[in-house]
Amino acid sequence: MRTSVTGIGLAGALITIIATTSFEGAVPPAGVTVASVPTYTKEIAPILNRRCVECHRAGMFAPMALTSYDEVRPWARAIKHQVTTREMPPWSADPRYGEFENDPRLTEQEIATIAAWADQGAPRGDAKDLPPPPVFPDGWTIGTPDVVFTMAEEFTIPASDEVPYQYFRIPTNFTEDKWVTAYEVRPGNRAVVHHVIASAQPGGNNPRDERTPGRVGLGGLTPNKPGVVLPRGVARRVPAGADIIFQVHYTANGVEQKDRTSIGLMFAKEPPVKTSGGGSIMQFAFVIPPGADNHEVRGSRTLTEDTWLTDMMPHMHIRGKDMTYTAYYPDGRSEILLSVPKYNFNWQITYRLKQPKLLPKGTRLEVVAHFDNSRNNPFNPDPTQTVRWGDQTWEEMMIGFYTTVRDLPAAAVAPQ
């Protein structure tokens, strides 16, 4: 059970769906028309190129590539099921709240076209209609990094048993402050790396202390995250002499394995005008009773300065049910910024606002989460257990991560 819910078993889960799901003909919604016989080369490849192959290609984390007809054809009916049920592309935000730049949802037209194509035998079509494939960076999704930091030694993951979170320190030896515009974590062994959280902090401090003054987040890796490229003119400061810290969650898979994870950084080529930061709203003091199907946990923070909000990322474990971010403004108004009514631990999605949201000084940012510790939760390993905060997936967390930007005084930017 634990293997499947941590994302290691995503491919196997999809195969099970294929074997057990009944696929019926889909009727396009009113007002939606599709070609009489859609073909892969003319109608389907353009949709997959726009919406799917960023993840479904060789070397990425999706369980199969979808970059050619021969790769796509065996999965045609499964693809139809996944898109008509809106399980793919993964996206859990309630569309009533907020507009997000990275919303990957298919249009009704695209869904109807894929369904009609699968229902009519998934024809290939004429080769002359095939569009050129999208071009992706080779290897690193952010492009070629300016510097790569790698764990000094391999870490051995046992064949079985729980592996406590591991913390690795990598000195940068920077002699001056660096402004980072892109970052990407690359696991040495995806089969056992469940997630990585990367940070930079002043050298010589305890790598396990996530509240170290001056600690700066450098993204991370979960089963579905590529690298992060900050908007033009925005950067994160990594101070001279900083250490890179990896917090790594390994999952044993039955065979002893080894890993050496790396992070690539790209530096600003011109002085940034804004700095990227952020924080989190956590609640450690919760107790989820056995069998509780809708246990509520709340946390909040009152902002001490005007804040431009850019991203939000809910984080819970396998009993996580839903999470909502709400802003309570100083003038008495309130606004739901993000609602995730069906949280899915397998998809650790960062929701990036189309436009930064100004939260005035004095705004109370509240995060409300619910947990399902009942037998109705198919991922619940043991509904008879009382559940508290803990690192492992069968324990729980309640964190509302968020990212911000603020103007950067010119005097604060040192030459690179």
N, C-alpha and C positions, 0 to 999 in steps of 0.2 A: 504493500500500500504506500509506504513512504517513497519508494522509488518513483511510482507513477505521478505522485502529486508534486514532486520537486522539479519536474520538467525533463528528467532524464528519460522517461518513458514516453515522450510525446509521440514518437513515430509508432510505437506499439499501440498507443491509444487510438491513433487514426486508423490503423489496420483493423482494430476491433469494430470501429464504427462502420467501416466498409462491409464487414462480414455480417453485421446484425441489423443494419438500417434498410428499411424498405424505401426505394426511390420511386415516387409517383410523378406523373407529368405535372409541370407547373404552368399555371395560367398567368400570363403577364397582367399586371395591374391595369386598371382602366387608364387609357391615354398613353400607354407604353406600347410601341410597336417594335418588332424585331424583323430581321431579314427572314425570308421564307425558309431558307436553309443556311444558317450561319456556318461559317467555316473557320478553322483554326487560323489559317493564314490571313484572312481578311478581317474577321471580327474578334476572335478570341485572343490571339497573340498581342494585339495592342492593349487589351484590358490587362492581361497578365503582366505585360511590360510596365504599365503604369502603376499597378496596384500590388503585385505579388513578388516579382523576381528580385526585388531588393533583398528579401530574406530567402526566397526559394531559388537558390543558386549554389553552385559548388563552393564549398568552403565556409558557408554561412550556417546558421543554427537550425534552419528549417529541416524537417526530416526527409525532404525530397526536392530535387531541382525541377523547375517548371520553365526552362528556357528554350525548349524545342518541342516539336510535335511528338517525337518519340518518347520524350520524358513525360509529357502531359497526358497523352492518350490513355495510358492505363489507369489514370486517376480521374477520368472525366466525370464519372457518376459521383465519386466522392467529392470532387470540387463543387459539383452542383449542390450536393447536400450542405456542404460547409458554407457556401455563399447564400443559399436561400434561407438557411436558418440564421444567417449573420454571425456564425461562429468565426468566420474568416472574412476579411482581415480582422485580427483581434482589436476590439475597441469597446470599452465598457461605459463610457460617459453617457449620461442622460442628455439627449440632444436639446432639451428644454433650457439647459443652463450653460452659457458660455459658448464661444466660438474658438476652435482650436486649429492651429496651423497644421498640425500633423495628423488630422483626422483622416484615416485611410478608408472610410466606409465606401462601398460601391454604391452607385446610383441604381435606382430601380431598373433603368434601361440596361445597365451592365449585368445585373443579376438575371433579368429575363433573357438576355442574349446567351449567357452561359447555360442557363437551364434548357433553352431551346436547342442549343448545340449538342448537349449531352443526350437529350431525348431523341435526337435524330441521328444517333450513331457516331457523334463526334467526328465529322468529316475533316480531312486535311485541308482541302482547297487547293487553289492554284498557287504555285511557288512564287509567281510574279507579284502576288498580293502581300507577301510576307514583309513586314516592316523591318528596318535594321534593328538589331538588338541594342538595348541601352548599354552604355559604357560605364563600368564601375571601376574605381581604383583597384589596382592589383594588390591584394593582401590587405593592407590597412584601409578601412572605409573612410578615414579622414584625409587620405593622401599619404605621401611619404613623410614620416615624422622628422622633426629636427633632432630629436634625441629619443632613445629608447632605454628604459630602465628595466632590468630583469632581476628576479630573485637570485641571490648569490649562489644558492645551492638548490638542488632538487629536494622536494618534499615527498616522502613516501606515504601513500594512502593505503591503509590495510584493506584486505579483501572484504572484511565485514566489521561490524560494530560502529558505534557512534564516533564521529571525529569532531572533537571540540573545535570551535572557531580558531583559526591560526592567524597570527599577526606577524608580518614580515616587514623589516626595516631595510630600506635601500637608500644610502646617502646620495644626495645629488652632487655634492661638491661644487655647487654654484658659488661663484665668487661675487655675484651681484644678483639683485632681484631680477626675476624673469616674469614676463607677462605672457600667459598661456592663452592661446586662442582656440585650441582644439586638443582633445585628449581621447585616448581609446585604450581600453584594457583588452589584452589578448591572452587567453588561458593557454598554458602549455599543453593541457590535456582536458578537452571539453567533456570527456566522458565522466569525469569525477569532480569538475569545478562547477558547483551549483551557482554560487555568486561570489563576486568580489566587490568590495567597497574600497576605493583608492582615495588617499588624502595626502596632503603635504603639510608638515608641521615643523616648527623650529627644531633644529638638530639636537639630539641627545635626550629628548623627552620620552616618556613612557609610550610605546606604540599602542598599548591597549586603552589609554585614556582618551576617549573620543571628545572630551571636553577640554583638551589642551588649548590654552590661549594661543591664537594665531593659526590654529588648524584650518586648512582650506580643503574643501572637497574637490576631487578630481574625477568625479563620475564613478562608474562602476560597470559591472557586468552581471546581467541576469540572463535567463535562457533566451531572451529576445532582444537584447540591446546592442546596437552597433556603437561606433564612436560618436562623440559630440563635437560639433563645430559651432562655436559661438557666433552670433551675428557680427557683421562688420563693425569695427570700432569698439567691440566689447572684449574684455580679457579678464583673466583671473591672475592675481599676483602670487607668485611662489617666491618666498624670500630667500636671500642668499643663505647658503649653508643648510637649507631645509633637508629633511628626510622624506622620502616617499614611503607611505605606510599602506600595506595591503592588509585588509581584513578578508580572509578567504574562508568560505564555507565549502568543505569537501563532502561528497556523498559516496560512500563505499558502494561498489557495484558487483562484488563477488570475486573480483580478481585484483591482486595487489597492483597498484599503479603508482606512477611518479608524475610530478608536475613542477614546471618552472614558469610561472606566469610573468607577463611583461606589461608595461604601459608605454605608449608612445605619446609624445607631446610636440605640439607645434607652437612656435613663438610668434608674437606680433611683429610684423614687418614695418609697422608705423606706430607711433604713439597712440594707445587706446584713448577713447574719450569717456568710456563708461567701464565700470568694474562689475563683474558678475559675482554674486554671493548667494546667500540664502540661509536656510535654517530648517528646523523641524519642530513640530508640535508633537510631543510624546506624552503618553500616560503609562507610567510603570505600575501604579498601584491599582491593579484590577484583579478580580477573582471571578472567573467564569464558572458557574456551578455545573455539576453534571446534568446533562440533558437539556440545558437551557438553549432555546432555539432562536433567541433574539436579544442577547445580552448586550446592553448599551454601555459604551465607554466614551468619555468625553475628555477633551483637552483644549486649552486655548492659550493665546499669547496676545498681549496688548502691545502694539507697535509704538516705539518711542520716537520715531521720526517718519516723515513722508517716505513711503516705500512703493517702488514700482515692481509689481508681481509679474513674473513671466511664465513660470512653470509650477505644476503641482504633481506630486507622485504619491498616491496612497501606498502604504505598506502594512500588510498583515500576513498571517500565515494561513494554514489550511482551514481554519475555522472562521476566517474572515468572511463576512457576508456583504457588507456595504460600508461606504464611507462618504461623508459630505463635508465640504469646506464652506463655511459661511462667514462673510464679513459683516460685522456690526459697527457701523460708522459713528463718529462722534455726534453727528446731527440727528441720530435716532433711527436712521434708515438701516435696513439689513438687505443683504444680497447673497444668494447662493452662487458661489463661484465655480464649484464643481460638485457633481453628484455621480457617484459610481454605485448604481443600485445592485449590480451583480458582480461583486469583486471576484477575480479569478487569480489565485496565487501563481498559476503558470505564466501569467502575462503581467509582468511588472512594468506597467505603462506610465510614461511621463507625459502629462497633458500640457502641451505648449500653447499658450494663448496666442491668438492671431495678433492681438495688440496688447502690449503691457497694460496692466490695470493699476491705476494709482490708488493706493490705500493710504489715506491721510494719517498723520500722526494721531494717536489715540484710538485708531481702529482696533477692535478686538477680533482677531482671526480665530475662529473656533472650528475644531474638527470633531465630528461625531461618527463613531464606528459602531457596528453591530456584529456580533459573533454567533455562529450556529454550532453549538456543542451537542446537538441532538443526533439521534439515529437517522434523521432525514438528510443529514449532510453526508453525501457519498464519499467524501474525502476524510471524514472524521475517523482517526485511528482507534479512538476509545471514548465513546460518549459517557462512560461511567466515571471519568477522571475530572477532578477539579483542575482548571487550567489557569496558569499564571504566566507572567513575563518570562521569556527564555529564548536562548539563541536558536534552538533546534526547531525544525518545522512542526513537530508535534507539540511544541509549546506555542506561545503566542507573542506577538508584538502589536503595538498600536502606534504608528508613526505617520504623521502627515508631513512629508517633505515638501519644501517649496524653494523656488529660486527667485532671486531678485536682481535688479540692476540699479546702479546709481551713478550719477555724474562723477567724473574723476577730475579733481583739480590738476591742471597741467603740471604743477610743481611736483606732484606725486609720482610722475612717470619718469623713470630713469632710462637712459639710453640702453638699447639691447646690444 
